[in-house]
Each structure stands twice: as structure tokens, then as C-alpha cells.
Amino acid sequence: MSNPLTAKDASITDQEMNPYGPPVAEPAPPRRVVRRGLSTRLYVYVVVEIGGVLVNIAAIAGFGRASLASLLMFARLAPFLLRLGWLQRLWESLPPGRQVVRGRPMSGRQAAWRNLIPIYNVYWMFVVYPGLCDAVNGMLGKKGRPRTAPATLGVVCSAAGLVSSLVQQLGAFTDVPAGAAVELVMNSGISLLWIVFMVGVEHSLSQARGKKVG
């Protein structure tokens, strides 16, 4: 026996076939997935930092330090530029009302690339990284979450980088450079501090964008 329902009839819902029956619940809309992983920029930064450490180890071990000179320069410059790109991107992702430094509106480009101004950048790095954490902590406080963005660690990272630069410059002027192994340990420690700081900021920002607790 043939099916009495045609293709057109098959699209009729149960509610339409029995209007006196109990109401049928509408399907729930698809749940919006919130991405909580670390950014691609941060992963690239970590890979470059690790690569820089490996290049320095190879140079110290005597594997063609002269041929590695360009790679050593890249290993010192690339993390700094990547960190500025990360800062700009993260700053631009903040709500417009949070893109402020000491009461003044600041674009992501201004916040990041002021670190390239000689002498002024010594002051600016102690302002912009804690300022980023303050903005994220303000978002966390508004949602009733603990203020976990590591502002103090941002100051420590900036201070450690400044001390490292001064030590290297002092060694160049006094002809008593720090030992290669000491320099490697110092720079590796600073790289680790920056990675911990950047991961902490991204994690806190992810929490700030989530739903309010309880």
C-alpha cells in the first residue's frame, strides 16, 4: 500500500497535524562557541624565543658563530617586534572604553610602537604593559571575577630587559663583556618571564570575556 503522505505533506510538523496536542518546543539555537585558547601570535612568539635560545647554544658550542651572526641578530630582534605586534593586537581587542593610558585614549598602534622611540621607550614600557593589565583587570572586576592580569610581572619583565641591555652596553664600553653562557642564561630567563606574562594576560582576558560567575 502506498504512503498517503506526499513529499509536501512530509514537511508538516506534528503541531500542524494535531493543533489540539501539547505544544512542541522549538529547537534551541546553536550555542556560540567562545575560543579560549592562546593566540597564534603568542605561539609564534614562543617558537621564535625557543629558536633563539637554540641558536645561542649552537654559537656558544662553536658551531660556526660567524655564520650564525645573522641568525643571532634575528634571534634578538624578532621577539621584540613580535611582542609589539602581540601588544597592538591585544590592545585593539579591548573594548573602546578600556583603550586608555592614564586617562588618555590610546590606539593599539600608539600603545605598541611608542616602544620604538629611543629613550622614551624606557619610560613607556613601564607604562603600557601594566596599563594593559589594568584594562583587563577592570573588565574582570566588572564581571565579578578575580583581577588576575599580572601587572607586577609586566614591570618585572620590563626592568629585567632594561638591566640586561645595560649590562650588555656596559660590557661593550668597558671591553669586559659578560660571558656568553651568563648572557644566554640571563636572556633565557627574561624570555621565560615574558612568555609567562603574555600567557597570563591572554588567560585573564579570556576569563574577562566569559560569563559572569554565579
C-alpha positions as CSV (number, residue, x, y, z in Angstrom):
1,M,0.0,0.0,0.0
2,S,1.4,3.4,-0.9
3,N,2.2,6.0,1.7
4,P,-0.7,8.5,2.0
5,L,1.8,11.3,2.8
6,T,3.3,13.0,-0.2
7,A,6.7,14.8,-0.2
8,K,4.8,18.1,0.5
9,D,2.8,16.5,3.4
10,A,6.0,15.1,4.9
11,S,7.2,18.6,5.8
12,I,4.1,19.2,8.0
13,T,5.1,19.4,11.7
14,D,3.4,17.4,14.5
15,Q,1.9,20.6,15.8
16,E,0.3,21.4,12.5
17,M,-1.1,17.8,12.1
18,N,-2.6,17.9,15.7
19,P,-3.3,21.5,16.6
20,Y,-5.0,20.4,19.9
21,G,-2.0,18.5,21.1
22,P,0.7,19.8,23.6
23,P,2.9,22.5,22.2
24,V,6.2,21.3,20.6
25,A,9.3,23.1,21.8
26,E,11.3,24.9,19.2
27,P,14.8,23.6,18.6
28,A,17.4,25.6,20.6
29,P,19.7,27.8,18.6
30,P,23.2,26.6,18.1
31,R,25.4,27.5,21.1
32,R,28.0,30.1,20.3
33,V,31.5,28.7,20.9
34,V,33.9,31.0,22.7
35,R,37.5,30.5,21.8
36,R,39.6,30.4,25.0
37,G,42.9,29.1,23.6
38,L,46.1,31.2,23.3
39,S,46.5,33.4,20.2
40,T,48.5,32.3,17.2
41,R,50.8,35.3,17.7
42,L,51.7,34.0,21.1
43,Y,52.5,30.6,19.8
44,V,54.7,32.1,17.1
45,Y,56.5,34.2,19.8
46,V,57.2,31.2,21.9
47,V,58.6,29.2,18.9
48,V,60.9,32.2,18.0
49,E,62.1,32.5,21.5
50,I,63.0,28.8,21.7
51,G,64.7,29.0,18.3
52,G,66.7,32.0,19.6
53,V,67.9,30.0,22.6
54,L,68.9,27.1,20.4
55,V,70.9,29.4,18.0
56,N,72.7,30.9,21.0
57,I,73.6,27.5,22.3
58,A,74.9,26.5,18.9
59,A,77.0,29.6,18.8
60,I,78.4,29.1,22.3
61,A,79.2,25.5,21.4
62,G,81.3,26.7,18.5
63,F,79.1,25.6,15.6
64,G,80.1,28.4,13.3
65,R,79.5,31.5,15.3
66,A,80.5,33.7,12.3
67,S,77.9,32.0,10.1
68,L,75.3,32.3,12.8
69,A,75.8,36.1,13.2
70,S,72.7,37.0,11.2
71,L,70.6,34.4,13.0
72,L,71.8,35.8,16.3
73,M,70.7,39.3,15.3
74,F,67.3,37.9,14.2
75,A,67.0,36.0,17.5
76,R,67.4,39.2,19.4
77,L,65.3,41.5,17.3
78,A,62.4,39.2,16.2
79,P,61.0,38.5,19.8
80,F,60.9,42.3,20.5
81,L,59.0,43.0,17.3
82,L,56.6,40.1,17.7
83,R,55.9,41.3,21.3
84,L,54.9,44.7,19.9
85,G,52.6,43.1,17.3
86,W,51.1,41.0,20.1
87,L,50.6,44.1,22.3
88,Q,48.9,46.0,19.4
89,R,46.6,43.2,18.6
90,L,45.6,42.6,22.2
91,W,45.1,46.3,22.8
92,E,42.8,46.6,19.8
93,S,40.7,43.7,21.1
94,L,39.9,45.6,24.2
95,P,36.5,47.5,24.5
96,P,37.0,51.1,23.3
97,G,36.4,52.4,26.8
98,R,39.4,50.3,28.0
99,Q,41.9,51.5,25.4
100,V,43.1,54.2,27.8
101,V,46.5,55.0,29.3
102,R,46.4,57.2,32.4
103,G,43.1,58.8,31.3
104,R,44.0,59.4,27.7
105,P,42.5,57.3,24.8
106,M,45.2,55.3,23.0
107,S,45.1,53.3,19.8
108,G,46.7,49.9,19.6
109,R,49.3,51.2,17.2
110,Q,50.3,54.1,19.5
111,A,50.4,51.7,22.5
112,A,52.8,49.3,20.8
113,W,55.0,51.4,18.5
114,R,55.9,54.0,21.1
115,N,58.3,51.4,22.3
116,L,60.4,52.2,19.3
117,I,61.1,55.8,20.3
118,P,64.7,55.9,21.7
119,I,65.0,56.9,25.4
120,Y,61.2,57.5,25.6
121,N,60.7,53.7,25.3
122,V,62.5,53.2,28.6
123,Y,59.6,55.1,30.3
124,W,56.9,53.8,28.0
125,M,57.4,50.1,28.6
126,F,56.8,50.6,32.3
127,V,53.5,52.3,31.5
128,V,51.9,50.3,28.7
129,Y,52.3,46.7,29.9
130,P,50.8,47.5,33.4
131,G,48.2,49.6,31.6
132,L,47.2,46.6,29.5
133,C,46.8,44.6,32.7
134,D,44.8,47.3,34.4
135,A,42.4,47.4,31.5
136,V,41.9,43.6,31.6
137,N,41.6,43.7,35.4
138,G,38.9,46.4,35.0
139,M,37.0,44.0,32.7
140,L,37.4,41.2,35.2
141,G,36.2,43.3,38.2
142,K,33.1,44.3,36.2
143,K,32.2,40.7,35.8
144,G,32.8,39.8,39.4
145,R,36.0,37.8,38.7
146,P,39.4,38.0,40.5
147,R,41.8,40.5,39.0
148,T,44.4,38.1,37.7
149,A,46.2,40.0,34.9
150,P,49.9,40.1,36.1
151,A,50.6,43.9,36.1
152,T,53.5,43.5,38.5
153,L,55.1,40.8,36.3
154,G,54.9,43.3,33.4
155,V,57.0,45.7,35.4
156,V,59.5,42.9,36.3
157,C,59.8,41.9,32.7
158,S,60.5,45.5,31.6
159,A,63.0,46.0,34.4
160,A,64.8,42.7,33.6
161,G,65.0,43.6,29.9
162,L,66.4,47.1,30.8
163,V,69.0,45.6,33.1
164,S,70.1,43.1,30.5
165,S,70.5,45.8,27.9
166,L,72.5,48.0,30.3
167,V,74.8,45.0,31.2
168,Q,75.5,44.3,27.5
169,Q,76.1,48.0,26.8
170,L,78.4,48.4,29.8
171,G,80.4,45.3,28.7
172,A,80.8,46.8,25.2
173,F,82.1,50.1,26.6
174,T,84.4,48.6,29.2
175,D,85.7,45.8,27.0
176,V,84.7,43.4,29.7
177,P,81.6,41.7,28.2
178,A,79.6,39.2,30.2
179,G,80.4,35.6,29.5
180,A,78.4,34.0,26.6
181,A,77.0,31.4,29.0
182,V,75.9,34.1,31.5
183,E,74.3,36.1,28.8
184,L,72.5,33.1,27.5
185,V,71.1,32.3,30.9
186,M,70.1,35.9,31.5
187,N,68.3,36.3,28.2
188,S,66.6,32.9,28.5
189,G,65.3,33.9,31.9
190,I,63.9,37.1,30.5
191,S,62.3,35.3,27.6
192,L,60.6,32.9,30.1
193,L,59.3,35.9,32.1
194,W,57.8,37.5,29.0
195,I,56.2,34.2,28.0
196,V,54.6,33.7,31.5
197,F,53.4,37.4,31.4
198,M,51.9,37.1,28.0
199,V,50.2,33.8,28.7
200,G,48.8,35.3,32.0
201,V,47.4,38.3,30.2
202,E,45.7,36.3,27.5
203,H,44.3,33.9,30.1
204,S,42.9,36.8,32.1
205,L,41.4,38.4,29.0
206,S,39.8,35.1,28.1
207,Q,38.2,35.0,31.6
208,A,37.1,38.6,31.3
209,R,35.2,37.8,28.1
210,G,33.4,34.9,29.7
211,K,30.1,34.9,31.5
212,K,29.7,36.4,35.0
213,V,30.4,33.9,37.8
214,G,27.4,32.6,39.8
